[in-house]
Structures are given as C-alpha cells and as structure tokens.
Amino acid sequence: MSASLDSGPQPPPQTTLRHQLAELRGPATVPRPLDARALAALAANPGCRRRALLDGAGVDKAALAEKLGSPSGFGQSQFAIARGNAFEARVKADGGRELLRLLGIEEPSAVDLPDLTAAGPQGRAARTALALREATAAGRWALLDHPMLAVEVAGAPVYLEPDVVMVHPDGRWTVVEIKSFPMIDGSADAAKVGAAARQAAVYVLALGRVAAVTEGARVAHSVLLVCPKDFSNLPTASAVDVRKQLSVTRRQLERLTRIEEIVEALPEGVSFDVAECSAEQLTGSVEAVPHAYAPECLAACELAFHCRERARAADVVEALGRSVRGELGGLTTIGEVLAAARGGGDAPCARRAEGSAEADPDDPAVAALRRAQALRTEALACR
C-alpha cells in the first residue's frame, strides 16, 4: 500500500507556512482542529478567504468574535451536547449491539471491533487505514468506533472523526452518523437531516481516499443516519443518499484558495492572537482578510455577526443573500438597487448611491426592479 496512505495527507513541504500560521494564531495558543461540521460550512462558502485562513490557522473564532465585540450564539448548547453523547453511548453500548440490530446482525461475535488507538491524529489515521484494509481483506463485518480519517483542504491536512464506519463482508464501507434529534413516524426535520448529510458527505469524501488504494473496497454513497425513534430513546435508522452533497462538497473544496496564497497577500503586522492583541488590533487584522458574508453564515460561523455588520456598513447586496445577489446582475450596492428601482434621476425622490452610474433601463434586473416599484406605488395608491 502507498506510504502516503498510512501517514495521511503529508504536511506541506514549506515548514515556514506552519510557522506563519502559528504566528498568526499566537505561538502559545493551541490550534483548534477542523471538524466535519466546520469543513462542511467552509465548503458551502468557498469564496470566504477570512474563514479559510482562520480555520487553517486553528484560530478560536468564538473567542475572536467575543474580543471584537460581536459574540455569536452559533453552536450547540451544553444540554444538546450532553443529550447527544448519552444517545451515542446507548447506541454503541455492549459492543454496538443496538447498532448491529439496526443493520440486521443478531450475533455481535460475528463483528470485529479493531483497536484504533495510536499517538496523535496522524498515527490514528494510519491505524484506521490499516484496520480498514485488514477488515476488507478478511471479508467480515467490522465496526470502527471513532476512526480517524484524513483529507487535504486548501493545501493543509485536516483530520476528521466520524461516529462509526461499518465494513461489510462484501468490501463495502458505510459511514454511520448518530444524531440526537428524533425521527418521528420514519422521518426527521428536513433541515437537520440536510445538515447531517452535508457533514456525512465530508466523511465519505475522506473515506474514499483510503478506499481508492484498498483492493476490493468501495464506499457506500448512502450513509446510515441513527436517531431516537419517535419520543423515546430507542434508536432507529434510515439510509440517506449523499451523492448530491458529496458532489457539491468535492467541487467547493477544490475551489478553496490555497492557504499559502492567502498568507502571502497579508500585510505586515496581521495577528489573530486573541490573548495578546487588543480589540483594535484584532479588528484591523480581521479586516485585512476579504470575506464573503451571506445570511447563511449566521447558522455556520462564529464571526457572522461581525461580518454582517461590515457588509451592511459597506451597503453591499450580498448582505441580502446569495439568491438576491444573483438576480441583481451588475448592481452591487443597495443604494444602486434603490436608485435603479426608482428610475435614477427621473424620479424626484430618487436616492442614488454616491458616485454610482445611472442604471441601464435595458438591463433585465433594472427593468424588473422598476416594474416592482411601479406595482408597489400602484398598490399604495389604492389603499
């Protein structure tokens, strides 16, 4: 087998990059590792250099947002985390008996439980790869509890830890996601299932790298979602096809600017050392890195409130959402949109963005805006 497989993604050859990222984060600060949830959010917004750099450097974005004066409520509550851990422990109790029952395996002795203990994430990734190869070659069921998978993101290695990976006797590998939200009458909240599917797609992507160099192995495109049944704590399961999410995630991760390119473009003196830098210094450093705010960031990024405030101050249409931005064509500010809707200088009450050019009436976006404004005026006149 490939030596690179055993050791996971090889660190970038430039040791200076790791040093630069450590300096940006703060030499005394322990880096925060990327998990699948954060990686899925990053893939959903690949144009945001700010998040790519902060995540690549391991900066604690929650602490940074707090220091900037824009704390975010993003993240799970401690109650939800405790409930999730308790449910996962039940599913995995007694050698995963409940999980095996959901897979139709009545005899736990027919399933191997390989030891994945190793030193550090690289060692655990290598141990996981070995266990996957051995289980596939043996042609037996195997349950890998919290395996470590490796994938390269924007030129930097990222280590991921799914709940479970099941190896089937026919060489198929299935990712198992254990969530604590309920599955009522066989269905769960669509938004939560979608978020779980995007997260699981990241695991499938990383697992596919190992399968590509393992004879007889293939990764299932359906993940097994395990949730509490109805209003009980009894586990139930449903297969979720993640091919669409996998395709989107792969494409978006490939679009991410490499971290070294972002670092090279930084001005002198940029630092995200929350412990040592003042709020003013951190604000200047954050603003030195371009961002791509969208309302969806509020549910996925700790810096969303800060970036939203800056987007609103800049009057950019991105603050209204990606779909709105896509409909407005060459109109880039809210002032330009309002001016176009009101007919530029033709209307006596028109407010034009300072320095903006007159909107082209032949532009489909401008025509649609003016039509909407005319309908609004007509409706108000009829009141």
C-alpha positions as YAML, in Angstrom:
chain: A
units: angstrom
residues:
- id: 1
  name: MET
  ca: [0.00, 0.00, 0.00]
- id: 2
  name: SER
  ca: [1.04, 3.59, -0.53]
- id: 3
  name: ALA
  ca: [3.20, 5.04, 2.18]
- id: 4
  name: SER
  ca: [1.30, 8.32, 1.89]
- id: 5
  name: LEU
  ca: [-1.91, 6.49, 2.80]
- id: 6
  name: ASP
  ca: [-0.52, 5.21, 6.05]
- id: 7
  name: SER
  ca: [0.54, 8.64, 7.20]
- id: 8
  name: GLY
  ca: [-2.46, 10.60, 5.96]
- id: 9
  name: PRO
  ca: [-2.03, 13.76, 3.90]
- id: 10
  name: GLN
  ca: [1.57, 14.84, 4.03]
- id: 11
  name: PRO
  ca: [2.13, 18.26, 5.63]
- id: 12
  name: PRO
  ca: [3.04, 20.99, 3.17]
- id: 13
  name: PRO
  ca: [6.77, 20.95, 2.42]
- id: 14
  name: GLN
  ca: [7.09, 24.58, 3.42]
- id: 15
  name: THR
  ca: [7.70, 24.38, 7.15]
- id: 16
  name: THR
  ca: [7.56, 28.18, 7.07]
- id: 17
  name: LEU
  ca: [3.81, 28.01, 6.34]
- id: 18
  name: ARG
  ca: [3.14, 26.10, 9.55]
- id: 19
  name: HIS
  ca: [5.31, 28.61, 11.37]
- id: 20
  name: GLN
  ca: [3.42, 31.53, 9.81]
- id: 21
  name: LEU
  ca: [0.07, 30.04, 10.77]
- id: 22
  name: ALA
  ca: [1.28, 29.52, 14.33]
- id: 23
  name: GLU
  ca: [2.44, 33.14, 14.47]
- id: 24
  name: LEU
  ca: [-0.94, 34.34, 13.19]
- id: 25
  name: ARG
  ca: [-2.78, 32.24, 15.77]
- id: 26
  name: GLY
  ca: [-0.38, 33.06, 18.57]
- id: 27
  name: PRO
  ca: [2.63, 30.82, 19.33]
- id: 28
  name: ALA
  ca: [1.29, 29.95, 22.79]
- id: 29
  name: THR
  ca: [-2.24, 29.17, 21.55]
- id: 30
  name: VAL
  ca: [-3.29, 25.58, 20.95]
- id: 31
  name: PRO
  ca: [-4.82, 25.30, 17.45]
- id: 32
  name: ARG
  ca: [-8.48, 24.37, 17.15]
- id: 33
  name: PRO
  ca: [-8.82, 21.39, 14.80]
- id: 34
  name: LEU
  ca: [-11.28, 21.45, 11.92]
- id: 35
  name: ASP
  ca: [-14.17, 19.02, 12.25]
- id: 36
  name: ALA
  ca: [-16.59, 17.82, 9.59]
- id: 37
  name: ARG
  ca: [-19.26, 20.32, 10.63]
- id: 38
  name: ALA
  ca: [-16.85, 23.25, 10.15]
- id: 39
  name: LEU
  ca: [-15.48, 21.76, 6.95]
- id: 40
  name: ALA
  ca: [-18.98, 21.41, 5.50]
- id: 41
  name: ALA
  ca: [-19.67, 25.07, 6.34]
- id: 42
  name: LEU
  ca: [-16.37, 26.09, 4.76]
- id: 43
  name: ALA
  ca: [-17.20, 24.14, 1.62]
- id: 44
  name: ALA
  ca: [-20.59, 25.88, 1.45]
- id: 45
  name: ASN
  ca: [-18.85, 29.27, 1.23]
- id: 46
  name: PRO
  ca: [-15.53, 28.67, -0.58]
- id: 47
  name: GLY
  ca: [-15.15, 32.32, -1.53]
- id: 48
  name: CYS
  ca: [-14.60, 33.42, 2.07]
- id: 49
  name: ARG
  ca: [-10.84, 33.81, 2.46]
- id: 50
  name: ARG
  ca: [-11.31, 35.03, 6.02]
- id: 51
  name: ARG
  ca: [-12.82, 31.77, 7.24]
- id: 52
  name: ALA
  ca: [-10.39, 29.66, 5.20]
- id: 53
  name: LEU
  ca: [-7.42, 31.40, 6.83]
- id: 54
  name: LEU
  ca: [-8.81, 31.40, 10.38]
- id: 55
  name: ASP
  ca: [-9.80, 27.73, 10.18]
- id: 56
  name: GLY
  ca: [-6.49, 26.81, 8.55]
- id: 57
  name: ALA
  ca: [-4.57, 28.57, 11.31]
- id: 58
  name: GLY
  ca: [-6.70, 26.96, 14.04]
- id: 59
  name: VAL
  ca: [-7.95, 30.29, 15.42]
- id: 60
  name: ASP
  ca: [-10.73, 30.12, 18.01]
- id: 61
  name: LYS
  ca: [-13.33, 32.14, 16.09]
- id: 62
  name: ALA
  ca: [-15.75, 32.24, 19.04]
- id: 63
  name: ALA
  ca: [-13.12, 33.86, 21.27]
- id: 64
  name: LEU
  ca: [-12.14, 36.19, 18.44]
- id: 65
  name: ALA
  ca: [-15.74, 37.29, 17.91]
- id: 66
  name: GLU
  ca: [-16.08, 37.91, 21.64]
- id: 67
  name: LYS
  ca: [-12.97, 40.12, 21.64]
- id: 68
  name: LEU
  ca: [-14.24, 42.01, 18.59]
- id: 69
  name: GLY
  ca: [-17.45, 42.84, 20.45]
- id: 70
  name: SER
  ca: [-19.68, 40.72, 18.21]
- id: 71
  name: PRO
  ca: [-20.26, 37.48, 20.15]
- id: 72
  name: SER
  ca: [-22.18, 34.85, 18.27]
- id: 73
  name: GLY
  ca: [-24.81, 32.46, 19.54]
- id: 74
  name: PHE
  ca: [-23.63, 29.89, 16.99]
- id: 75
  name: GLY
  ca: [-23.00, 26.40, 18.33]
- id: 76
  name: GLN
  ca: [-24.75, 23.65, 20.24]
- id: 77
  name: SER
  ca: [-25.94, 24.11, 23.80]
- id: 78
  name: GLN
  ca: [-24.32, 22.08, 26.53]
- id: 79
  name: PHE
  ca: [-27.65, 20.31, 27.05]
- id: 80
  name: ALA
  ca: [-27.78, 19.26, 23.38]
- id: 81
  name: ILE
  ca: [-24.18, 18.05, 23.53]
- id: 82
  name: ALA
  ca: [-24.84, 16.02, 26.69]
- id: 83
  name: ARG
  ca: [-28.00, 14.53, 25.20]
- id: 84
  name: GLY
  ca: [-26.15, 13.62, 22.01]
- id: 85
  name: ASN
  ca: [-23.31, 11.98, 23.92]
- id: 86
  name: ALA
  ca: [-25.75, 9.98, 26.03]
- id: 87
  name: PHE
  ca: [-27.64, 8.74, 22.97]
- id: 88
  name: GLU
  ca: [-24.42, 7.82, 21.15]
- id: 89
  name: ALA
  ca: [-23.25, 5.89, 24.22]
- id: 90
  name: ARG
  ca: [-26.51, 3.91, 24.21]
- id: 91
  name: VAL
  ca: [-26.20, 3.08, 20.51]
- id: 92
  name: LYS
  ca: [-22.63, 1.85, 21.00]
- id: 93
  name: ALA
  ca: [-23.14, 0.04, 24.30]
- id: 94
  name: ASP
  ca: [-22.33, -3.68, 24.56]
- id: 95
  name: GLY
  ca: [-20.12, -3.67, 21.51]
- id: 96
  name: GLY
  ca: [-22.63, -1.71, 19.44]
- id: 97
  name: ARG
  ca: [-25.44, -4.22, 19.93]
- id: 98
  name: GLU
  ca: [-28.19, -1.68, 19.14]
- id: 99
  name: LEU
  ca: [-26.39, -0.51, 16.01]
- id: 100
  name: LEU
  ca: [-25.83, -4.08, 14.86]
- id: 101
  name: ARG
  ca: [-29.53, -4.79, 15.41]
- id: 102
  name: LEU
  ca: [-30.38, -1.93, 13.04]
- id: 103
  name: LEU
  ca: [-28.07, -3.50, 10.46]
- id: 104
  name: GLY
  ca: [-29.77, -6.86, 10.85]
- id: 105
  name: ILE
  ca: [-26.83, -8.53, 12.67]
- id: 106
  name: GLU
  ca: [-28.12, -10.65, 15.53]
- id: 107
  name: GLU
  ca: [-24.80, -12.10, 16.71]
- id: 108
  name: PRO
  ca: [-22.23, -9.48, 17.89]
- id: 109
  name: SER
  ca: [-19.45, -12.10, 17.82]
- id: 110
  name: ALA
  ca: [-19.65, -12.01, 14.02]
- id: 111
  name: VAL
  ca: [-18.37, -8.43, 14.07]
- id: 112
  name: ASP
  ca: [-14.75, -7.38, 14.59]
- id: 113
  name: LEU
  ca: [-14.01, -4.37, 16.80]
- id: 114
  name: PRO
  ca: [-10.48, -3.29, 15.85]
- id: 115
  name: ASP
  ca: [-8.42, -1.23, 18.27]
- id: 116
  name: LEU
  ca: [-7.73, 2.18, 16.70]
- id: 117
  name: THR
  ca: [-5.54, 3.55, 19.47]
- id: 118
  name: ALA
  ca: [-2.43, 5.40, 18.28]
- id: 119
  name: ALA
  ca: [-0.42, 8.51, 19.09]
- id: 120
  name: GLY
  ca: [-1.62, 11.73, 17.52]
- id: 121
  name: PRO
  ca: [-4.01, 12.27, 14.62]
- id: 122
  name: GLN
  ca: [-1.50, 11.08, 12.02]
- id: 123
  name: GLY
  ca: [-0.94, 7.85, 13.93]
- id: 124
  name: ARG
  ca: [-4.67, 7.29, 14.37]
- id: 125
  name: ALA
  ca: [-5.30, 7.95, 10.66]
- id: 126
  name: ALA
  ca: [-2.64, 5.37, 9.78]
- id: 127
  name: ARG
  ca: [-4.09, 2.87, 12.25]
- id: 128
  name: THR
  ca: [-7.58, 3.42, 10.81]
- id: 129
  name: ALA
  ca: [-6.32, 2.85, 7.25]
- id: 130
  name: LEU
  ca: [-4.66, -0.39, 8.34]
- id: 131
  name: ALA
  ca: [-7.82, -1.58, 10.14]
- id: 132
  name: LEU
  ca: [-9.93, -0.85, 7.06]
- id: 133
  name: ARG
  ca: [-7.56, -2.82, 4.83]
- id: 134
  name: GLU
  ca: [-7.43, -5.78, 7.22]
- id: 135
  name: ALA
  ca: [-11.21, -5.89, 7.69]
- id: 136
  name: THR
  ca: [-11.81, -5.73, 3.93]
- id: 137
  name: ALA
  ca: [-9.29, -8.49, 3.26]
- id: 138
  name: ALA
  ca: [-10.85, -10.70, 5.97]
- id: 139
  name: GLY
  ca: [-14.33, -10.45, 4.41]
- id: 140
  name: ARG
  ca: [-16.01, -9.99, 7.80]
- id: 141
  name: TRP
  ca: [-18.17, -7.38, 9.44]
- id: 142
  name: ALA
  ca: [-16.14, -4.77, 11.33]
- id: 143
  name: LEU
  ca: [-17.22, -1.81, 13.43]
- id: 144
  name: LEU
  ca: [-14.72, 1.06, 13.61]
- id: 145
  name: ASP
  ca: [-15.63, 3.28, 16.56]
- id: 146
  name: HIS
  ca: [-14.50, 6.90, 16.04]
- id: 147
  name: PRO
  ca: [-11.95, 6.19, 13.31]
- id: 148
  name: MET
  ca: [-9.63, 8.97, 12.16]
- id: 149
  name: LEU
  ca: [-9.76, 9.99, 8.51]
- id: 150
  name: ALA
  ca: [-7.53, 12.46, 6.70]
- id: 151
  name: VAL
  ca: [-8.19, 14.86, 3.85]
- id: 152
  name: GLU
  ca: [-6.33, 17.83, 2.39]
- id: 153
  name: VAL
  ca: [-8.11, 21.18, 2.38]
- id: 154
  name: ALA
  ca: [-6.60, 24.25, 0.72]
- id: 155
  name: GLY
  ca: [-3.15, 22.70, 0.94]
- id: 156
  name: ALA
  ca: [-3.35, 21.82, 4.65]
- id: 157
  name: PRO
  ca: [-4.07, 18.40, 6.23]
- id: 158
  name: VAL
  ca: [-7.37, 18.05, 8.11]
- id: 159
  name: TYR
  ca: [-8.25, 15.08, 10.33]
- id: 160
  name: LEU
  ca: [-11.87, 14.01, 10.75]
- id: 161
  name: GLU
  ca: [-13.56, 11.63, 13.19]
- id: 162
  name: PRO
  ca: [-16.91, 10.11, 12.18]
- id: 163
  name: ASP
  ca: [-19.04, 8.35, 14.76]
- id: 164
  name: VAL
  ca: [-18.75, 4.90, 13.16]
- id: 165
  name: VAL
  ca: [-17.59, 3.29, 9.93]
- id: 166
  name: MET
  ca: [-19.00, -0.17, 9.21]
- id: 167
  name: VAL
  ca: [-17.10, -2.58, 6.97]
- id: 168
  name: HIS
  ca: [-19.40, -5.10, 5.22]
- id: 169
  name: PRO
  ca: [-18.26, -8.62, 4.26]
- id: 170
  name: ASP
  ca: [-18.54, -7.68, 0.57]
- id: 171
  name: GLY
  ca: [-15.97, -4.87, 0.99]
- id: 172
  name: ARG
  ca: [-18.48, -2.02, 1.23]
- id: 173
  name: TRP
  ca: [-17.77, 0.75, 3.76]
- id: 174
  name: THR
  ca: [-20.67, 2.68, 5.30]
- id: 175
  name: VAL
  ca: [-20.48, 5.88, 7.34]
- id: 176
  name: VAL
  ca: [-22.81, 5.91, 10.35]
- id: 177
  name: GLU
  ca: [-23.97, 9.26, 11.72]
- id: 178
  name: ILE
  ca: [-25.55, 9.22, 15.19]
- id: 179
  name: LYS
  ca: [-27.75, 12.24, 15.92]
- id: 180
  name: SER
  ca: [-29.98, 13.02, 18.90]
- id: 181
  name: PHE
  ca: [-32.83, 14.73, 17.02]
- id: 182
  name: PRO
  ca: [-35.93, 12.49, 16.80]
- id: 183
  name: MET
  ca: [-37.17, 10.54, 13.81]
- id: 184
  name: ILE
  ca: [-40.96, 10.68, 14.11]
- id: 185
  name: ASP
  ca: [-43.05, 8.25, 12.04]
- id: 186
  name: GLY
  ca: [-39.99, 7.41, 9.98]
- id: 187
  name: SER
  ca: [-38.99, 10.98, 9.10]
- id: 188
  name: ALA
  ca: [-36.98, 13.74, 10.77]
- id: 189
  name: ASP
  ca: [-36.66, 17.51, 10.43]
- id: 190
  name: ALA
  ca: [-35.53, 18.17, 6.84]
- id: 191
  name: ALA
  ca: [-33.12, 20.95, 7.79]
- id: 192
  name: LYS
  ca: [-31.41, 18.78, 10.39]
- id: 193
  name: VAL
  ca: [-31.22, 15.82, 8.05]
- id: 194
  name: GLY
  ca: [-29.72, 18.08, 5.37]
- id: 195
  name: ALA
  ca: [-27.06, 19.36, 7.78]
- id: 196
  name: ALA
  ca: [-26.25, 15.77, 8.82]
- id: 197
  name: ALA
  ca: [-25.99, 14.74, 5.16]
- id: 198
  name: ARG
  ca: [-23.55, 17.57, 4.38]
- id: 199
  name: GLN
  ca: [-21.44, 16.59, 7.36]
- id: 200
  name: ALA
  ca: [-21.51, 12.91, 6.42]
- id: 201
  name: ALA
  ca: [-20.53, 13.76, 2.84]
- id: 202
  name: VAL
  ca: [-17.24, 15.11, 4.17]
- id: 203
  name: TYR
  ca: [-16.58, 11.76, 5.86]
- id: 204
  name: VAL
  ca: [-17.48, 9.88, 2.68]
- id: 205
  name: LEU
  ca: [-15.07, 12.08, 0.72]
- id: 206
  name: ALA
  ca: [-12.22, 11.38, 3.16]
- id: 207
  name: LEU
  ca: [-13.05, 7.66, 3.33]
- id: 208
  name: GLY
  ca: [-12.98, 7.44, -0.46]
- id: 209
  name: ARG
  ca: [-9.32, 8.39, -0.45]
- id: 210
  name: VAL
  ca: [-8.50, 5.27, 1.57]
- id: 211
  name: ALA
  ca: [-10.80, 3.05, -0.47]
- id: 212
  name: ALA
  ca: [-9.12, 4.18, -3.71]
- id: 213
  name: VAL
  ca: [-5.94, 2.37, -2.69]
- id: 214
  name: THR
  ca: [-7.55, -0.61, -0.94]
- id: 215
  name: GLU
  ca: [-8.25, -3.66, -3.08]
- id: 216
  name: GLY
  ca: [-11.87, -4.78, -3.08]
- id: 217
  name: ALA
  ca: [-13.13, -1.75, -1.14]
- id: 218
  name: ARG
  ca: [-15.81, 0.73, -2.09]
- id: 219
  name: VAL
  ca: [-17.56, 3.47, -0.11]
- id: 220
  name: ALA
  ca: [-21.35, 3.43, 0.04]
- id: 221
  name: HIS
  ca: [-22.99, 6.61, -1.24]
- id: 222
  name: SER
  ca: [-25.73, 6.17, 1.37]
- id: 223
  name: VAL
  ca: [-24.92, 6.87, 5.00]
- id: 224
  name: LEU
  ca: [-26.81, 5.33, 7.90]
- id: 225
  name: LEU
  ca: [-28.47, 8.03, 10.00]
- id: 226
  name: VAL
  ca: [-29.29, 6.78, 13.52]
- id: 227
  name: CYS
  ca: [-31.73, 8.84, 15.60]
- id: 228
  name: PRO
  ca: [-34.12, 8.33, 18.55]
- id: 229
  name: LYS
  ca: [-37.43, 6.78, 17.46]
- id: 230
  name: ASP
  ca: [-40.48, 8.99, 17.96]
- id: 231
  name: PHE
  ca: [-40.39, 10.35, 21.54]
- id: 232
  name: SER
  ca: [-38.39, 7.51, 23.04]
- id: 233
  name: ASN
  ca: [-34.68, 6.95, 23.39]
- id: 234
  name: LEU
  ca: [-34.83, 3.77, 21.29]
- id: 235
  name: PRO
  ca: [-32.51, 4.02, 18.26]
- id: 236
  name: THR
  ca: [-33.89, 3.78, 14.74]
- id: 237
  name: ALA
  ca: [-32.10, 4.21, 11.44]
- id: 238
  name: SER
  ca: [-32.62, 5.43, 7.91]
- id: 239
  name: ALA
  ca: [-30.35, 5.38, 4.85]
- id: 240
  name: VAL
  ca: [-29.60, 8.84, 3.42]
- id: 241
  name: ASP
  ca: [-28.20, 9.20, -0.10]
- id: 242
  name: VAL
  ca: [-25.42, 11.83, -0.01]
- id: 243
  name: ARG
  ca: [-24.29, 11.73, -3.65]
- id: 244
  name: LYS
  ca: [-25.53, 15.26, -4.27]
- id: 245
  name: GLN
  ca: [-23.87, 16.63, -1.13]
- id: 246
  name: LEU
  ca: [-20.70, 14.70, -1.96]
- id: 247
  name: SER
  ca: [-20.50, 16.22, -5.43]
- id: 248
  name: VAL
  ca: [-21.08, 19.75, -4.12]
- id: 249
  name: THR
  ca: [-18.59, 19.35, -1.28]
- id: 250
  name: ARG
  ca: [-15.88, 17.99, -3.57]
- id: 251
  name: ARG
  ca: [-16.36, 20.83, -6.05]
- id: 252
  name: GLN
  ca: [-16.43, 23.55, -3.40]
- id: 253
  name: LEU
  ca: [-13.35, 22.27, -1.58]
- id: 254
  name: GLU
  ca: [-11.44, 22.24, -4.86]
- id: 255
  name: ARG
  ca: [-12.35, 25.91, -5.31]
- id: 256
  name: LEU
  ca: [-10.85, 26.96, -1.99]
- id: 257
  name: THR
  ca: [-7.86, 29.25, -2.36]
- id: 258
  name: ARG
  ca: [-4.74, 27.62, -1.02]
- id: 259
  name: ILE
  ca: [-3.87, 28.93, 2.41]
- id: 260
  name: GLU
  ca: [-0.33, 29.92, 1.45]
- id: 261
  name: GLU
  ca: [-1.74, 32.28, -1.19]
- id: 262
  name: ILE
  ca: [-3.90, 33.99, 1.43]
- id: 263
  name: VAL
  ca: [-0.97, 34.26, 3.85]
- id: 264
  name: GLU
  ca: [1.29, 35.77, 1.18]
- id: 265
  name: ALA
  ca: [-1.27, 38.50, 0.49]
- id: 266
  name: LEU
  ca: [-1.47, 39.60, 4.13]
- id: 267
  name: PRO
  ca: [0.03, 42.97, 5.09]
- id: 268
  name: GLU
  ca: [2.68, 43.23, 7.78]
- id: 269
  name: GLY
  ca: [1.59, 43.08, 11.39]
- id: 270
  name: VAL
  ca: [-1.52, 40.91, 10.97]
- id: 271
  name: SER
  ca: [-2.16, 38.74, 14.03]
- id: 272
  name: PHE
  ca: [-5.14, 36.85, 15.44]
- id: 273
  name: ASP
  ca: [-3.61, 36.24, 18.85]
- id: 274
  name: VAL
  ca: [-6.71, 36.79, 20.99]
- id: 275
  name: ALA
  ca: [-4.77, 36.65, 24.24]
- id: 276
  name: GLU
  ca: [-2.13, 39.25, 23.31]
- id: 277
  name: CYS
  ca: [-3.77, 41.62, 20.80]
- id: 278
  name: SER
  ca: [-6.17, 44.44, 21.61]
- id: 279
  name: ALA
  ca: [-9.64, 44.63, 20.10]
- id: 280
  name: GLU
  ca: [-8.46, 47.37, 17.75]
- id: 281
  name: GLN
  ca: [-5.51, 45.29, 16.54]
- id: 282
  name: LEU
  ca: [-7.72, 42.25, 16.00]
- id: 283
  name: THR
  ca: [-10.28, 44.33, 14.11]
- id: 284
  name: GLY
  ca: [-7.57, 45.60, 11.75]
- id: 285
  name: SER
  ca: [-6.24, 42.07, 11.22]
- id: 286
  name: VAL
  ca: [-9.68, 40.63, 10.50]
- id: 287
  name: GLU
  ca: [-10.49, 43.41, 8.04]
- id: 288
  name: ALA
  ca: [-7.21, 42.75, 6.21]
- id: 289
  name: VAL
  ca: [-8.63, 39.41, 5.01]
- id: 290
  name: PRO
  ca: [-11.50, 39.54, 2.46]
- id: 291
  name: HIS
  ca: [-14.75, 37.89, 3.49]
- id: 292
  name: ALA
  ca: [-17.84, 36.68, 1.62]
- id: 293
  name: TYR
  ca: [-20.73, 37.23, 4.02]
- id: 294
  name: ALA
  ca: [-24.15, 35.75, 3.32]
- id: 295
  name: PRO
  ca: [-27.12, 35.36, 5.69]
- id: 296
  name: GLU
  ca: [-26.47, 31.60, 5.73]
- id: 297
  name: CYS
  ca: [-23.29, 32.34, 7.68]
- id: 298
  name: LEU
  ca: [-25.40, 33.11, 10.76]
- id: 299
  name: ALA
  ca: [-26.02, 29.39, 11.21]
- id: 300
  name: ALA
  ca: [-22.49, 28.27, 10.41]
- id: 301
  name: CYS
  ca: [-19.81, 30.74, 11.53]
- id: 302
  name: GLU
  ca: [-18.90, 32.38, 14.82]
- id: 303
  name: LEU
  ca: [-17.83, 35.60, 13.07]
- id: 304
  name: ALA
  ca: [-21.15, 36.01, 11.23]
- id: 305
  name: PHE
  ca: [-22.40, 38.96, 13.31]
- id: 306
  name: HIS
  ca: [-19.15, 40.86, 12.81]
- id: 307
  name: CYS
  ca: [-19.12, 40.22, 9.05]
- id: 308
  name: ARG
  ca: [-22.81, 41.11, 8.75]
- id: 309
  name: GLU
  ca: [-22.18, 44.46, 10.41]
- id: 310
  name: ARG
  ca: [-19.35, 45.20, 7.96]
- id: 311
  name: ALA
  ca: [-21.42, 44.07, 4.97]
- id: 312
  name: ARG
  ca: [-24.26, 46.35, 5.98]
- id: 313
  name: ALA
  ca: [-21.89, 49.27, 6.51]
- id: 314
  name: ALA
  ca: [-20.48, 48.70, 3.01]
- id: 315
  name: ASP
  ca: [-24.05, 48.67, 1.60]
- id: 316
  name: VAL
  ca: [-23.31, 45.53, -0.44]
- id: 317
  name: VAL
  ca: [-26.17, 43.45, -1.83]
- id: 318
  name: GLU
  ca: [-24.52, 40.23, -0.60]
- id: 319
  name: ALA
  ca: [-25.99, 41.09, 2.81]
- id: 320
  name: LEU
  ca: [-29.42, 40.31, 1.33]
- id: 321
  name: GLY
  ca: [-28.47, 36.76, 0.35]
- id: 322
  name: ARG
  ca: [-26.79, 34.88, -2.49]
- id: 323
  name: SER
  ca: [-30.02, 34.34, -4.40]
- id: 324
  name: VAL
  ca: [-30.81, 38.06, -4.33]
- id: 325
  name: ARG
  ca: [-27.27, 38.91, -5.36]
- id: 326
  name: GLY
  ca: [-27.53, 36.56, -8.31]
- id: 327
  name: GLU
  ca: [-30.72, 38.28, -9.54]
- id: 328
  name: LEU
  ca: [-29.28, 41.81, -9.43]
- id: 329
  name: GLY
  ca: [-26.58, 41.39, -12.07]
- id: 330
  name: GLY
  ca: [-24.22, 44.39, -12.15]
- id: 331
  name: LEU
  ca: [-25.92, 46.24, -9.27]
- id: 332
  name: THR
  ca: [-23.50, 45.79, -6.38]
- id: 333
  name: THR
  ca: [-24.81, 48.10, -3.64]
- id: 334
  name: ILE
  ca: [-28.21, 48.56, -2.06]
- id: 335
  name: GLY
  ca: [-28.03, 52.25, -2.98]
- id: 336
  name: GLU
  ca: [-27.66, 51.35, -6.64]
- id: 337
  name: VAL
  ca: [-30.60, 48.95, -6.37]
- id: 338
  name: LEU
  ca: [-32.85, 51.62, -4.85]
- id: 339
  name: ALA
  ca: [-31.79, 54.17, -7.44]
- id: 340
  name: ALA
  ca: [-32.44, 51.72, -10.26]
- id: 341
  name: ALA
  ca: [-35.87, 50.83, -8.87]
- id: 342
  name: ARG
  ca: [-36.87, 54.49, -8.58]
- id: 343
  name: GLY
  ca: [-35.72, 55.37, -12.06]
- id: 344
  name: GLY
  ca: [-32.41, 57.12, -11.37]
- id: 345
  name: GLY
  ca: [-32.68, 60.88, -11.78]
- id: 346
  name: ASP
  ca: [-36.14, 60.65, -13.41]
- id: 347
  name: ALA
  ca: [-37.96, 60.35, -10.14]
- id: 348
  name: PRO
  ca: [-37.95, 63.41, -7.85]
- id: 349
  name: CYS
  ca: [-37.48, 61.33, -4.71]
- id: 350
  name: ALA
  ca: [-34.76, 59.07, -6.13]
- id: 351
  name: ARG
  ca: [-31.86, 58.29, -3.86]
- id: 352
  name: ARG
  ca: [-28.74, 57.49, -5.81]
- id: 353
  name: ALA
  ca: [-25.62, 55.89, -4.41]
- id: 354
  name: GLU
  ca: [-22.82, 58.41, -4.23]
- id: 355
  name: GLY
  ca: [-20.64, 58.14, -7.32]
- id: 356
  name: SER
  ca: [-22.83, 55.46, -8.95]
- id: 357
  name: ALA
  ca: [-23.56, 55.48, -12.68]
- id: 358
  name: GLU
  ca: [-27.12, 55.78, -13.96]
- id: 359
  name: ALA
  ca: [-28.76, 52.38, -14.30]
- id: 360
  name: ASP
  ca: [-29.26, 50.98, -17.78]
- id: 361
  name: PRO
  ca: [-33.03, 50.70, -18.39]
- id: 362
  name: ASP
  ca: [-32.41, 47.83, -20.82]
- id: 363
  name: ASP
  ca: [-30.81, 45.74, -18.05]
- id: 364
  name: PRO
  ca: [-33.30, 42.95, -17.17]
- id: 365
  name: ALA
  ca: [-32.57, 43.41, -13.45]
- id: 366
  name: VAL
  ca: [-33.26, 47.16, -13.68]
- id: 367
  name: ALA
  ca: [-36.44, 46.57, -15.68]
- id: 368
  name: ALA
  ca: [-37.67, 44.06, -13.09]
- id: 369
  name: LEU
  ca: [-36.90, 46.45, -10.24]
- id: 370
  name: ARG
  ca: [-38.74, 49.32, -11.90]
- id: 371
  name: ARG
  ca: [-41.71, 47.10, -12.61]
- id: 372
  name: ALA
  ca: [-41.80, 46.03, -8.96]
- id: 373
  name: GLN
  ca: [-41.53, 49.68, -7.85]
- id: 374
  name: ALA
  ca: [-44.41, 50.65, -10.16]
- id: 375
  name: LEU
  ca: [-46.57, 47.84, -8.75]
- id: 376
  name: ARG
  ca: [-45.73, 48.90, -5.20]
- id: 377
  name: THR
  ca: [-46.61, 52.53, -5.92]
- id: 378
  name: GLU
  ca: [-49.89, 51.44, -7.54]
- id: 379
  name: ALA
  ca: [-50.76, 49.25, -4.59]
- id: 380
  name: LEU
  ca: [-50.06, 52.01, -2.07]
- id: 381
  name: ALA
  ca: [-52.12, 54.47, -4.07]
- id: 382
  name: CYS
  ca: [-55.14, 52.15, -3.87]
- id: 383
  name: ARG
  ca: [-55.12, 51.97, -0.07]
...
